[in-house]
Amino acid sequence: MVIEDDMNLAELLKYELMDSGFHVSYFKSGRKAFQKLKSSPPDAIVLDILLEEGEMDGWAILRELKGSADLNEIPVFVSTALDEREKGISLGAKDYLVKPYKPSQLSKVIMHTLLSNGNKGRY
């Protein structure tokens, strides 16, 4: 699952992940994404921190996920322009990538994590 409010970047992430064999769902709204992942948890989440103003931001999503007994095992990969790696990791992010980064870097860290967890990525 990709949660990103920049449509152009979301499309790039989606296609890069699909080219690596992932099935990808995309959400612009943090609130809508969180509702969906509660009913259909993905294998991994790519999360932007700075989402639309007035929306549930990436920090709130990360806190909710890691505070949920049902969802706290989902690996979260932060993809953001905000350079606050320490905060992201302390809140439970599996990895924290600061934009811009090499496009293939994201799919590599996700693939490595999912394979070490024994799954291949459904969402």
N, C-alpha and C positions, 0 to 999 in steps of 0.2 A: 504494500500500500504506500502510495506517495501522497504526502500532505504538503502542498506547496501552492501559494497564492499567485505566483508569477506563472501565467499560462505558458509562455514561451519556454521557460526553464522546465516546467513540469512536463511539457512535451518531449524535450530533450532527454530528461531523466527516464521518462516512460519508454521511449524508443531504445535508449541505451540498455535498459534493463531487459526489455523484450528481446533485443538482439543477443543477450546473454542467456536467454531461455526462461526468463521469469514471466509469470502471468502478473499483470499490473493493473491495479485499480487506482484511480486518481481522485483526489478531493482538494478543492480550493478552500473549503470551509473546515476549520478545525472542529467545530461542533458537529457537523454532519459526518465527518470522518470518525469521530469518537463514537457516535451513535451506531454507525455501520460496524466498526470493529468490535463493539460489544456483542452484536448479534452474529457476526461472522469474522472471528479473529484471523488476521493474516499471519503468515509465517515470519514476516519482517515489516518494519515501517521505516520509510525515509521521511524525515520530519524537518520542515523548516521551522525556525523559532519565531521569526517575525511574520505573522499572518495578518490578514486584514484587520484594521483597527476595529475595535468593538467585538471582535471574534475571540474565540478560545485560542490563545497563542500556544506556541510550541512548549513553553515551560509548563503551562497548565495541563496540556495533554500528557507530557512526560510524568508529571506528578500523579495524575489520575491513573495512568497505566501502572506505574510502579507501586501505587497504593492499592491496587486491585488484586485480590488473590487469583482471579481467573485470567488476568491479562499481564501480570508482571513478568512472565517468562518470555514475552515477545521481544526479540531484539530490536532496538530502536537505533537508527543511524541518523544522526543529526546532520543536515545539509543546510548551512546558513552562512550569511555574510557576517554574522555576529561572532566575534572572536572571544568566546567565553567557554572554551573547552573544559576547564576545570569544573565549572558549574554543571555543564551538561553531563560529564562523566559521574560527578557526585550525585546527580539526580537519577542515574541509572542508564544513561545512553551507552550502547555497546561501542560506538565509535562516534567521533565528532569531526566532520569535515568542513573546513572553512572555504567558502566560495572565493575565488574560482579555484577549482582543482581539476585534475585530469578526469575526463568523463569515465574512463575505464576503472578508475580507482574505486568508485562507489560499488560497481558490480563485483569487483574482486573481493572487497571486504565483506559484502553480503554473502557471496558464494562461499567464501571460506567459513564464515560463521554458520551458515545453514548446513553445510556438509559436516562440520564438526558436531553439530547438533543432531545429525541424522535425517534431515529433510532437505528437499530440493527447491521449495518455494512455490506456493500456489497462488499468492496474491501479490 
